[in-house]
Amino acid sequence: MRRYLLDTNFFIQAHRSYYPLDVAESFWLRTKELAKNGHIISIDKVKKEIYDKASHEDELKIWCGDNLEDEFFNSTDIALPQYIQIVQWVNSKRHQYHDRAIEEFLQADLADPWLVAYAMKENLVIVTYEKSAPDSKKRVKIPEVCNHFGVRFIDTIEMMRELNSKF
């Protein structure tokens, strides 16, 4: 069974733009079902980003708390060796990226490098809305790190198609 690792933007962009909780209930029911069946997971850093950006009464935060099991957001501790590889690689790209871009990407609580590290460790496909921008100097993007380390990434619709999932 192929498993997918969800980026923070899977939740936030879906809720704010494409599939608002009050309009696209079937998307969120399907997401809950896929999580329950183990097809999709995420990491502790994604949970922190969702919860830290949310107010006390944020709909998305409430939905996550009510619909996703505690085990859905996996600990990134097991991916420390892979994280170190990513840190070393990103730091070696100072000729390509501005120092600020590297510093932002490597912030301790940012999910992005940990997402790639966890996907490397567990052989998962990352689901993200980020698009590749290999000439970017202002931001280190998930797709560039994935491309370097051989981690596959796709968007939400591609994942749903691969899972033969309709909502």
ROVEX-330619 format. One record per residue: residue in three letters; y, z, x of N, C-alpha, C in turn. Coordinates in steps of 0.1 Angstrom, whole numbers, plus 5000, padded with zeros to 4 digits. Layout:
<recs>
ALA  Y  Z  X  Y  Z  X  Y  Z  X
...
</recs>
This chain:
<recs>
MET  4988  5000  5008  5000  5000  5000  5012  5000  5009
ARG  5021  4990  5007  5034  4990  5014  5043  5000  5008
ARG  5050  5007  5017  5060  5017  5012  5074  5013  5017
TYR  5084  5017  5010  5097  5014  5012  5106  5026  5014
LEU  5115  5026  5023  5124  5037  5027  5138  5033  5022
LEU  5143  5042  5013  5156  5039  5007  5168  5044  5014
ASP  5178  5036  5017  5191  5039  5023  5199  5046  5012
THR  5209  5054  5016  5219  5060  5007  5225  5050  4998
ASN  5228  5038  5003  5235  5029  4994  5226  5023  4983
PHE  5213  5024  4984  5204  5021  4973  5209  5028  4961
PHE  5211  5041  4962  5215  5050  4951  5229  5048  4947
ILE  5238  5050  4957  5252  5050  4954  5257  5037  4948
GLN  5254  5026  4955  5258  5013  4950  5252  5009  4936
ALA  5239  5013  4935  5233  5010  4922  5240  5018  4911
HIS  5243  5030  4913  5249  5039  4903  5264  5034  4900
ARG  5271  5031  4911  5286  5028  4909  5288  5014  4906
SER  5279  5005  4909  5282  4991  4907  5273  4983  4898
TYR  5260  4983  4902  5250  4974  4896  5243  4979  4884
TYR  5239  4992  4885  5230  4998  4875  5235  5012  4872
PRO  5246  5013  4865  5251  5027  4862  5241  5034  4854
LEU  5240  5047  4856  5230  5056  4849  5231  5055  4834
ASP  5243  5053  4829  5245  5053  4814  5243  5040  4808
VAL  5241  5029  4816  5239  5016  4811  5225  5010  4814
ALA  5221  5012  4826  5208  5006  4831  5197  5017  4832
GLU  5194  5023  4821  5184  5034  4821  5170  5029  4827
SER  5167  5016  4824  5154  5011  4828  5153  5010  4843
PHE  5164  5007  4850  5163  5007  4865  5160  5021  4870
TRP  5166  5031  4864  5164  5045  4869  5150  5050  4865
LEU  5145  5046  4854  5132  5050  4850  5122  5043  4859
ARG  5124  5031  4863  5115  5024  4872  5116  5030  4886
THR  5128  5034  4890  5129  5041  4903  5121  5054  4904
LYS  5122  5061  4893  5115  5074  4892  5100  5071  4893
GLU  5095  5061  4886  5081  5058  4885  5076  5054  4899
LEU  5084  5045  4906  5080  5041  4919  5080  5052  4929
ALA  5089  5062  4928  5089  5074  4936  5077  5082  4933
LYS  5074  5084  4921  5062  5092  4917  5049  5086  4922
ASN  5048  5073  4922  5036  5066  4927  5036  5065  4942
GLY  5046  5069  4949  5046  5069  4964  5050  5056  4970
HIS  5055  5046  4962  5059  5033  4967  5073  5034  4974
ILE  5081  5043  4970  5094  5045  4976  5096  5059  4980
ILE  5103  5061  4991  5106  5074  4996  5120  5073  5003
SER  5125  5085  5007  5137  5085  5015  5137  5096  5025
ILE  5148  5099  5031  5148  5110  5041  5158  5121  5038
ASP  5157  5132  5044  5166  5143  5042  5181  5140  5045
LYS  5183  5131  5054  5197  5127  5057  5204  5119  5046
VAL  5196  5111  5039  5201  5104  5027  5204  5114  5016
LYS  5195  5124  5014  5198  5134  5004  5211  5141  5007
LYS  5213  5144  5020  5225  5151  5023  5237  5143  5021
GLU  5237  5130  5024  5248  5121  5021  5251  5120  5006
ILE  5241  5119  4998  5242  5118  4984  5249  5131  4979
TYR  5243  5142  4983  5248  5155  4978  5262  5159  4983
ASP  5264  5156  4996  5277  5160  5002  5289  5152  4996
LYS  5286  5139  4992  5297  5131  4986  5299  5133  4972
ALA  5290  5141  4966  5291  5144  4951  5298  5156  4948
SER  5304  5156  4936  5309  5168  4930  5298  5176  4924
HIS  5301  5188  4919  5291  5197  4913  5285  5190  4901
GLU  5292  5182  4894  5287  5176  4881  5285  5161  4883
ASP  5283  5156  4895  5281  5142  4897  5268  5138  4891
GLU  5268  5127  4883  5256  5122  4876  5245  5118  4885
LEU  5248  5111  4896  5238  5107  4905  5231  5119  4912
LYS  5238  5129  4916  5233  5141  4922  5224  5148  4912
ILE  5228  5149  4900  5220  5155  4889  5208  5147  4887
TRP  5209  5134  4886  5197  5125  4884  5187  5127  4895
CYS  5191  5127  4907  5182  5129  4919  5175  5143  4918
GLY  5183  5153  4915  5177  5166  4914  5167  5168  4902
ASP  5169  5161  4891  5160  5161  4880  5149  5152  4880
ASN  5149  5141  4888  5139  5131  4888  5131  5128  4900
LEU  5136  5133  4911  5129  5131  4924  5123  5144  4929
GLU  5110  5144  4932  5103  5155  4938  5109  5159  4951
ASP  5108  5172  4955  5113  5176  4968  5107  5168  4980
GLU  5095  5164  4978  5088  5156  4989  5093  5142  4990
PHE  5101  5137  4981  5107  5124  4981  5116  5122  4993
PHE  5124  5132  4996  5133  5132  5008  5126  5138  5020
ASN  5120  5130  5028  5112  5135  5039  5120  5140  5051
SER  5115  5149  5058  5121  5155  5070  5121  5144  5081
THR  5132  5143  5088  5133  5133  5099  5129  5139  5112
ASP  5125  5152  5112  5121  5158  5125  5110  5151  5132
ILE  5101  5145  5125  5089  5138  5131  5094  5125  5139
ALA  5106  5120  5136  5110  5108  5142  5120  5110  5154
LEU  5120  5121  5159  5129  5124  5171  5127  5115  5182
PRO  5115  5112  5187  5113  5102  5198  5119  5088  5195
GLN  5117  5084  5183  5123  5071  5179  5138  5071  5178
TYR  5143  5083  5173  5158  5085  5173  5164  5084  5187
ILE  5157  5090  5196  5162  5090  5210  5162  5076  5215
GLN  5152  5068  5212  5152  5053  5216  5164  5046  5210
ILE  5167  5049  5198  5179  5042  5191  5192  5047  5198
VAL  5193  5059  5200  5205  5064  5207  5207  5057  5220
GLN  5196  5056  5228  5197  5050  5241  5201  5035  5240
TRP  5195  5028  5230  5198  5014  5228  5213  5012  5224
VAL  5217  5020  5214  5231  5019  5209  5241  5022  5220
ASN  5238  5032  5228  5247  5035  5239  5247  5024  5250
SER  5237  5017  5251  5236  5006  5260  5244  4994  5255
LYS  5249  4994  5243  5256  4983  5237  5271  4985  5238
ARG  5276  4993  5247  5291  4996  5248  5299  4983  5251
HIS  5292  4973  5257  5299  4960  5259  5301  4952  5246
GLN  5293  4956  5236  5294  4948  5223  5303  4956  5213
TYR  5300  4969  5212  5307  4977  5201  5318  4985  5207
HIS  5328  4988  5199  5339  4997  5203  5333  5011  5204
ASP  5338  5019  5212  5333  5033  5214  5333  5040  5200
ARG  5343  5038  5192  5344  5045  5179  5332  5041  5170
ALA  5328  5028  5171  5317  5023  5163  5304  5030  5167
ILE  5302  5032  5180  5290  5039  5185  5290  5054  5181
GLU  5302  5060  5183  5303  5074  5179  5300  5076  5164
GLU  5306  5068  5156  5304  5069  5141  5289  5067  5138
PHE  5282  5057  5144  5268  5055  5141  5260  5066  5145
LEU  5263  5073  5156  5255  5084  5161  5259  5098  5157
GLN  5267  5099  5147  5271  5112  5141  5258  5119  5137
ALA  5257  5132  5140  5245  5139  5137  5240  5139  5123
ASP  5249  5138  5113  5244  5139  5099  5243  5125  5093
LEU  5247  5114  5100  5247  5101  5094  5232  5097  5093
ALA  5229  5091  5081  5215  5088  5079  5210  5075  5086
ASP  5219  5066  5089  5216  5053  5094  5206  5053  5106
PRO  5209  5059  5117  5200  5058  5128  5187  5065  5125
TRP  5187  5076  5117  5175  5083  5114  5166  5075  5104
LEU  5173  5067  5096  5165  5059  5087  5157  5049  5095
VAL  5163  5042  5105  5156  5033  5113  5145  5040  5121
ALA  5148  5052  5126  5138  5059  5134  5126  5063  5125
TYR  5129  5068  5113  5118  5071  5104  5109  5059  5101
ALA  5116  5048  5098  5109  5036  5095  5100  5031  5106
MET  5105  5033  5119  5097  5029  5130  5085  5038  5131
LYS  5087  5051  5130  5076  5061  5131  5065  5058  5120
GLU  5069  5056  5108  5060  5055  5097  5057  5041  5092
ASN  5062  5031  5099  5059  5017  5096  5063  5013  5082
LEU  5076  5016  5079  5081  5014  5065  5091  5003  5065
VAL  5094  4997  5053  5104  4987  5051  5117  4994  5046
ILE  5128  4992  5052  5140  4998  5048  5146  4990  5037
VAL  5151  4997  5026  5158  4990  5015  5173  4994  5016
THR  5181  4984  5019  5195  4987  5021  5203  4975  5016
TYR  5216  4977  5012  5225  4967  5009  5232  4961  5021
GLU  5231  4968  5032  5238  4963  5044  5233  4949  5048
LYS  5243  4941  5053  5240  4927  5057  5242  4927  5072
SER  5234  4918  5079  5235  4916  5093  5249  4911  5097
ALA  5254  4916  5107  5267  4912  5113  5266  4913  5128
PRO  5259  4904  5134  5256  4906  5149  5268  4905  5158
ASP  5279  4899  5153  5291  4898  5161  5301  4910  5158
SER  5297  4919  5150  5306  4930  5146  5309  4939  5159
LYS  5321  4943  5160  5324  4952  5171  5328  4966  5166
LYS  5332  4966  5153  5338  4978  5147  5327  4987  5140
ARG  5315  4982  5138  5305  4990  5131  5291  4986  5136
VAL  5283  4996  5139  5269  4993  5142  5261  4994  5129
LYS  5255  4983  5125  5249  4982  5112  5234  4983  5113
ILE  5228  4988  5103  5213  4990  5102  5206  4977  5105
PRO  5209  4966  5100  5202  4954  5103  5201  4950  5118
GLU  5212  4953  5125  5211  4950  5140  5201  4959  5147
VAL  5201  4972  5143  5192  4981  5150  5178  4978  5145
CYS  5176  4974  5133  5163  4970  5128  5158  4958  5135
ASN  5166  4948  5137  5162  4936  5144  5158  4939  5158
HIS  5165  4947  5165  5161  4950  5179  5148  4958  5179
PHE  5145  4967  5170  5133  4975  5171  5122  4969  5162
GLY  5123  4958  5156  5113  4952  5148  5110  4958  5135
VAL  5120  4964  5129  5118  4971  5116  5123  4961  5105
ARG  5115  4959  5095  5119  4950  5084  5128  4957  5075
PHE  5138  4950  5070  5147  4955  5060  5149  4944  5049
ILE  5151  4949  5037  5153  4940  5025  5163  4947  5016
ASP  5167  4940  5005  5176  4946  4995  5168  4951  4983
THR  5174  4957  4974  5167  4962  4962  5160  4952  4954
ILE  5166  4941  4952  5159  4930  4944  5147  4925  4951
GLU  5147  4923  4964  5136  4918  4971  5124  4929  4970
MET  5128  4942  4971  5118  4952  4970  5111  4952  4956
MET  5119  4951  4946  5114  4950  4932  5105  4938  4931
ARG  5108  4927  4936  5100  4915  4935  5086  4917  4943
GLU  5087  4923  4955  5075  4926  4962  5066  4935  4955
LEU  5072  4944  4948  5064  4954  4940  5060  4949  4926
ASN  5063  4936  4924  5061  4930  4910  5066  4940  4899
SER  5078  4945  4902  5084  4955  4893  5095  4949  4885
LYS  5095  4951  4872  5105  4947  4863  5111  4959  4856
PHE  5124  4957  4852  5130  4968  4845  5140  4962  4835
</recs>
